[in-house]
Amino acid sequence: MNPPQELPQPRIWQLCLGFATTAVLSALVKAGVIEQLGEQPKTLPELVQTCGLNADVLSRTLRFAAVIDVVTLDGEQYALTDVGRLLLKDVPGSLSMFLLLMDSEPWRNAWNNFSHALATGDNAFEPVMGAPIFEYLDQHPEYGAPFNQWMTIRTSMAARAIADAYDFTPFGTICDIGGGQGILLQTILIANPHLRGILYDQENVVKGHVLADMAARVAIQPGNFFERVPGSDVLLLKQVLIDWSDENCQVILSHCREAMQPSSRLLIVEMVIPSPPDLTGAFYDLHMQVLNGGRERTENEFRLLLQKEGLKLKRMISTESPMKIIEASV
């Protein structure tokens, strides 16, 4: 017997009301309601008193949250569902920081300008926020700091999986290009004591690196991957190409090609859009377009991108994370 099909009208209602879902969940996180429910079930009066909220509106808000399977109501006790627990700050796979970013002014305004990207092929961020996204975040630390924190969380979540999935035994040096604070490089070096590393990123980024305890094994090199890339046995690009158009990626890859020897390997760490595509990949693909004209890519799109710069896609390696390792050589 086939499972019942979801009716079209309720489904399109659900899709059209996505903005309300984001606003409600963000408000519950900001008000501390989610964290309170993470400790133990609470009654409405307890939440009102602890969080300083309006009882009537909170009751109706929690009713909405129950409909979308974020909370449950058992008698007079509200509790988080397994779905709702992913909005707690310090749980594996938490999306709390991601939610707050998506509901903040720069991201919200950029997505509200999506029609500009659809019509022109350009990013939607710069026309409404007055500057390219990374320049804007540098100028507005109230948004830049949580963005960098979310990037750190994402890297920390994936770093061990990446280090475990690839055999670095044949190599002596690794350069993390656009490596941020060096969290992924640190994880790889800890797992591979024979390796020496180079952290390569913009000066204002690498100054906050976490590699001080590895000074004997790591060189910190400020620089711009649109201008040059240091030579190394392994060149690592984690979630760099996602930020850029094919034309800009070709510039980055051409510098990688110039820095490589026949024995070198280029490791591109990205989510790869599967076939058929899933919601996460399809969302991040458009999200990158909105923010800075970047994109997610399929395996074949990565292969063609590499071929244009004289690089060969050798294999695609799965990890215990959403990321895949795309290994390339000259």
RAHU-V385172 format. One record per residue. N is the residue number from 1. RES is the residue in one small letter. PSI is psi in radians with two decimals (none if undefined). D_LAST is the distance of its C-alpha to the last C-alpha in Angstrom with 1 decimal. Layout:
BEGIN
{{N:RES:PSI:D_LAST} {N:RES:PSI:D_LAST}}
END
This chain:
BEGIN
{{1:m:2.25:53.3} {2:n:2.50:50.7} {3:p:2.63:50.3} {4:p:2.43:52.1} {5:q:2.44:50.0} {6:e:2.33:49.9} {7:l:2.53:52.1} {8:p:-0.76:50.5} {9:q:-0.83:52.8} {10:p:-0.62:52.3} {11:r:-0.76:48.6} {12:i:-0.55:48.4} {13:w:-0.83:50.7} {14:q:-0.74:48.4} {15:l:-0.76:45.4} {16:c:-0.42:47.5} {17:l:0.26:48.7} {18:g:-0.63:45.3} {19:f:-0.68:46.2} {20:a:-0.68:49.3} {21:t:-0.82:47.5} {22:t:-0.79:45.2} {23:a:-0.76:48.2} {24:v:-0.85:50.3} {25:l:-0.72:47.7} {26:s:-0.74:46.7} {27:a:-0.70:50.4} {28:l:-0.64:51.0} {29:v:-0.85:48.2} {30:k:-0.65:49.3} {31:a:-0.18:53.0} {32:g:0.05:52.2} {33:v:-0.76:53.5} {34:i:-0.79:50.4} {35:e:-0.67:50.4} {36:q:-0.76:54.1} {37:l:-0.36:53.7} {38:g:-0.46:50.9} {39:e:-0.83:53.5} {40:q:2.83:56.1} {41:p:2.58:57.8} {42:k:2.67:59.9} {43:t:2.90:62.8} {44:l:-0.84:62.8} {45:p:-0.64:65.4} {46:e:-0.74:63.2} {47:l:-0.72:60.2} {48:v:-0.81:62.3} {49:q:-0.79:63.8} {50:t:-0.71:60.6} {51:c:-0.16:58.4} {52:g:0.86:61.2} {53:l:2.90:60.7} {54:n:2.17:63.0} {55:a:-0.77:64.3} {56:d:-0.86:64.7} {57:v:-0.63:61.3} {58:l:-0.73:59.5} {59:s:-0.78:61.3} {60:r:-0.59:60.1} {61:t:-0.73:56.6} {62:l:-0.53:56.4} {63:r:-0.77:57.8} {64:f:-0.77:54.8} {65:a:-0.55:52.5} {66:a:-0.66:54.2} {67:v:-0.63:53.7} {68:i:0.23:49.9} {69:d:0.64:49.9} {70:v:-0.60:49.2} {71:v:2.86:52.7} {72:t:2.74:55.6} {73:l:2.02:59.3} {74:d:1.81:61.4} {75:g:-1.97:65.0} {76:e:0.13:64.8} {77:q:2.15:61.6} {78:y:2.48:58.2} {79:a:2.78:55.1} {80:l:2.48:51.3} {81:t:3.05:49.7} {82:d:-0.60:46.4} {83:v:-0.84:44.8} {84:g:-0.55:46.7} {85:r:-0.36:45.7} {86:l:-0.07:42.1} {87:l:-0.02:43.6} {88:l:2.63:44.8} {89:k:-0.77:43.0} {90:d:0.88:42.2} {91:v:2.63:41.3} {92:p:2.31:37.9} {93:g:0.24:36.3} {94:s:2.40:38.7} {95:l:0.30:38.3} {96:s:-0.89:41.1} {97:m:-0.69:39.1} {98:f:-0.79:37.0} {99:l:-0.80:40.4} {100:l:-0.63:41.9} {101:l:-0.83:38.9} {102:m:-0.48:39.1} {103:d:0.07:42.8} {104:s:2.82:42.6} {105:e:-0.85:43.3} {106:p:-0.80:39.9} {107:w:-0.71:38.3} {108:r:-0.78:41.5} {109:n:-0.68:42.0} {110:a:-0.79:38.4} {111:w:-0.55:38.7} {112:n:-0.28:42.1} {113:n:0.35:40.5} {114:f:-0.57:38.1} {115:s:-0.50:39.8} {116:h:-0.77:38.5} {117:a:-0.71:34.9} {118:l:-0.65:35.9} {119:a:-0.59:37.5} {120:t:-0.41:35.1} {121:g:-0.02:31.6} {122:d:3.03:31.8} {123:n:2.75:32.1} {124:a:-0.16:35.6} {125:f:-0.92:35.8} {126:e:-0.73:36.1} {127:p:-0.54:39.0} {128:v:-0.41:41.2} {129:m:-0.13:40.2} {130:g:0.02:40.1} {131:a:2.72:36.7} {132:p:2.68:33.0} {133:i:-0.80:32.8} {134:f:-0.62:31.2} {135:e:-0.74:33.6} {136:y:-0.77:36.4} {137:l:-0.60:35.7} {138:d:-0.64:35.7} {139:q:-0.29:39.0} {140:h:1.41:40.5} {141:p:-0.35:40.1} {142:e:-0.39:42.4} {143:y:-0.59:39.5} {144:g:-0.70:36.6} {145:a:-0.88:37.7} {146:p:-0.54:38.0} {147:f:-0.82:34.6} {148:n:-0.62:32.9} {149:q:-0.73:35.0} {150:w:-0.70:33.8} {151:m:-0.68:30.1} {152:t:-0.74:30.9} {153:i:-0.82:32.6} {154:r:-0.74:29.7} {155:t:-0.75:27.3} {156:s:-0.67:29.8} {157:m:-0.61:30.3} {158:a:-0.31:26.7} {159:a:-0.83:25.6} {160:r:-0.68:27.0} {161:a:-0.67:25.7} {162:i:-0.79:22.1} {163:a:-0.62:22.6} {164:d:-0.45:24.2} {165:a:-0.30:21.7} {166:y:2.44:18.6} {167:d:1.84:18.8} {168:f:0.10:17.9} {169:t:-0.73:19.6} {170:p:-0.11:16.8} {171:f:2.71:15.9} {172:g:-0.50:18.2} {173:t:2.64:17.3} {174:i:2.38:16.5} {175:c:2.10:16.7} {176:d:1.83:18.3} {177:i:2.17:17.6} {178:g:0.67:20.8} {179:g:0.10:22.1} {180:g:-2.25:25.8} {181:q:-0.12:28.2} {182:g:0.33:25.8} {183:i:-0.79:27.3} {184:l:-0.76:24.1} {185:l:-0.74:22.9} {186:q:-0.79:26.4} {187:t:-0.74:26.4} {188:i:-0.72:23.1} {189:l:-0.64:24.4} {190:i:-0.71:27.8} {191:a:-0.29:26.4} {192:n:1.41:24.2} {193:p:-0.30:26.5} {194:h:-0.27:24.2} {195:l:2.59:21.7} {196:r:2.62:22.0} {197:g:2.75:21.1} {198:i:2.22:20.7} {199:l:2.10:22.2} {200:y:1.99:21.2} {201:d:3.12:23.3} {202:q:2.63:26.2} {203:e:-0.72:29.0} {204:n:-0.25:31.6} {205:v:-0.87:29.4} {206:v:-0.31:28.4} {207:k:-0.33:32.0} {208:g:0.44:32.9} {209:h:2.80:30.4} {210:v:0.37:31.5} {211:l:0.31:30.0} {212:a:-0.64:33.0} {213:d:-0.14:33.7} {214:m:0.43:30.3} {215:a:-0.56:30.6} {216:a:-0.31:30.0} {217:r:-0.07:26.6} {218:v:2.37:25.4} {219:a:2.29:24.8} {220:i:2.02:25.7} {221:q:1.87:24.0} {222:p:2.51:25.4} {223:g:-3.14:23.2} {224:n:2.08:21.9} {225:f:-0.13:18.4} {226:f:-0.15:19.3} {227:e:-0.73:19.7} {228:r:2.90:17.2} {229:v:2.35:15.3} {230:p:2.64:15.9} {231:g:2.57:13.5} {232:s:2.77:13.5} {233:d:-0.71:12.2} {234:v:2.21:12.1} {235:l:2.25:12.1} {236:l:2.20:14.6} {237:l:1.69:15.7} {238:k:2.05:18.9} {239:q:0.81:20.8} {240:v:-0.87:19.5} {241:l:-0.46:18.2} {242:i:-0.47:21.4} {243:d:-0.13:23.3} {244:w:2.72:21.9} {245:s:2.92:22.0} {246:d:-0.69:19.0} {247:e:-0.78:19.5} {248:n:-0.65:19.5} {249:c:-0.63:16.5} {250:q:-0.60:14.5} {251:v:-0.83:15.8} {252:i:-0.82:14.7} {253:l:-0.56:11.1} {254:s:-0.66:11.0} {255:h:-0.62:12.3} {256:c:-0.79:9.8} {257:r:-0.73:7.0} {258:e:-0.53:9.7} {259:a:-0.08:10.4} {260:m:2.61:7.2} {261:q:2.95:7.3} {262:p:-0.52:5.9} {263:s:-0.11:8.3} {264:s:2.78:7.7} {265:r:2.43:8.0} {266:l:2.16:8.8} {267:l:1.98:12.1} {268:i:2.07:13.9} {269:v:1.94:17.6} {270:e:2.81:19.7} {271:m:2.44:22.5} {272:v:2.22:21.4} {273:i:2.11:24.2} {274:p:3.06:25.4} {275:s:2.01:27.1} {276:p:2.75:30.0} {277:p:2.63:29.4} {278:d:2.98:31.3} {279:l:-0.71:33.4} {280:t:-0.86:31.2} {281:g:-0.75:28.0} {282:a:-0.68:30.1} {283:f:-0.92:32.0} {284:y:-0.53:29.1} {285:d:-0.87:27.4} {286:l:-0.58:30.7} {287:h:-0.73:31.2} {288:m:-0.64:28.1} {289:q:-0.79:29.2} {290:v:-0.79:32.6} {291:l:-0.81:31.6} {292:n:0.35:29.0} {293:g:0.26:27.6} {294:g:-2.95:24.7} {295:r:2.70:24.1} {296:e:2.84:23.1} {297:r:2.70:20.7} {298:t:2.99:20.6} {299:e:-0.76:17.8} {300:n:-0.63:17.5} {301:e:-0.66:17.6} {302:f:-0.73:14.6} {303:r:-0.80:12.7} {304:l:-0.67:13.9} {305:l:-0.75:13.3} {306:l:-0.74:9.5} {307:q:-0.64:9.6} {308:k:-0.41:11.6} {309:e:0.37:9.1} {310:g:0.47:6.4} {311:l:2.60:4.7} {312:k:2.30:6.1} {313:l:1.94:9.1} {314:k:-0.79:9.8} {315:r:2.81:13.3} {316:m:2.12:15.9} {317:i:2.16:18.1} {318:s:2.67:21.7} {319:t:2.96:23.6} {320:e:0.88:27.3} {321:s:3.05:27.1} {322:p:-0.21:26.4} {323:m:2.59:22.8} {324:k:2.69:19.8} {325:i:2.07:16.6} {326:i:1.93:13.5} {327:e:2.24:10.7} {328:a:2.72:7.1} {329:s:2.99:3.8} {330:v:none:0.0}}
END
